[in-house]
Amino acid sequence: MKRSFKVLIGIVLALIIVFSVYYFYSKKFNTNNTQSTIRYIPQRVVKQDISVKIKSTGIVFAGTTKDIVAKNSGEVKNLSVKIKDTVKEGQTLLTVYNEQIESQIASAEINIEKLNLQLSNAKSEDEAKLINLQLKEAKII
């Protein structure tokens, strides 16, 4: 009887262990199943603009600023931009008039004409090359 009693207790303990393991595992898997029951509702995709309007006060600064300094002095004759205008690279902003510069330009043009006449009357190749060099230099200035 002792032996059958020990076998009966062993079977009862084994059943208790099996049912407790089953109980805890079924609880664990049931919590995961509730999370997987989330449903997604499909929506049709439509191309559209997204815009957000914000009303606020504040101060806006330019990303870059540039100081403009003339290489010569004189009188501003033509100012082609105004405050808050957008400017592009290479755009003429103003024209400066200076009598000295105007006289230098006129003198350089006369010098170029003289060199062209000398070039047409050149007697040798060396003389023509020298006049061509002087002509290039006059055009640079």
Helices and strands as residue ranges (DSSP letters): H 2-35, E 75-79, E 94-97, H 99-120, H 125-140
